[in-house]
């Protein structure tokens, strides 16, 4: 059953990405002010929402672990953070490329960019914490606490361009009352978001299975050392 779900998610993600890439690069027109480079938004924004979704799942899984003590929630949190951090890296990379073309610099200490970098460092620290603690229960507990408090940074990133008006543009999506894009152009963002969410879900499932295998190996190793 797990394999069928993975194959289904992979096919959906690949199909949506292929169809949407055709629309983005061959059907949709250039943006009036930015020209062709605006198309980076179709990867930048969906990656941002996908990484926030992964961090949100990690927070919920952390809460569930602290409530139940079941390590399966710790596995889910760890996998979600790993995948979320990949998408967060894409956000920073695409944002830097976009900034270089529009602002003339690769990086500016803009509120949105700076808070996103801090968010990335927070969750990179989460993974480093997991590497530093060997005992599974203690590792899960500390990781859960960090994932819960770390999500506050996600909220700050989300609201940064509303709380501080700096270089980064304000909201453009209609769901955030932005209204800065034509409906056909905005729809492509949501289709790419669906493709990335399916891809992210598939990667989380793969990482969870790998983490389960790793725990089984660790358990066998501990038993062997006890003899």
Buried (B, 14 or more C-beta within 10 A) or exposed (E): EEEEEBEEBBEBBEEBBEEBBEBBEEEBEEBEEBEEBBBBBBBBBBBBBBBBBBBBBBBBBBBBBBEEEEBBBBBBBBBBBBBBBBBBBBBBEBBBBBBEEBEEEEBBEBBBBBBBBEBBEBBBEBBEBBEEBEEBEEBBBBBBBBBBEBBEBBEBBBBBBEEEEBBBEEBBBEEEEEEBBEEEBBBBBBBBBBBBBBBBBBBBBBBBBEBBEEBEEEEEEEEEEEE
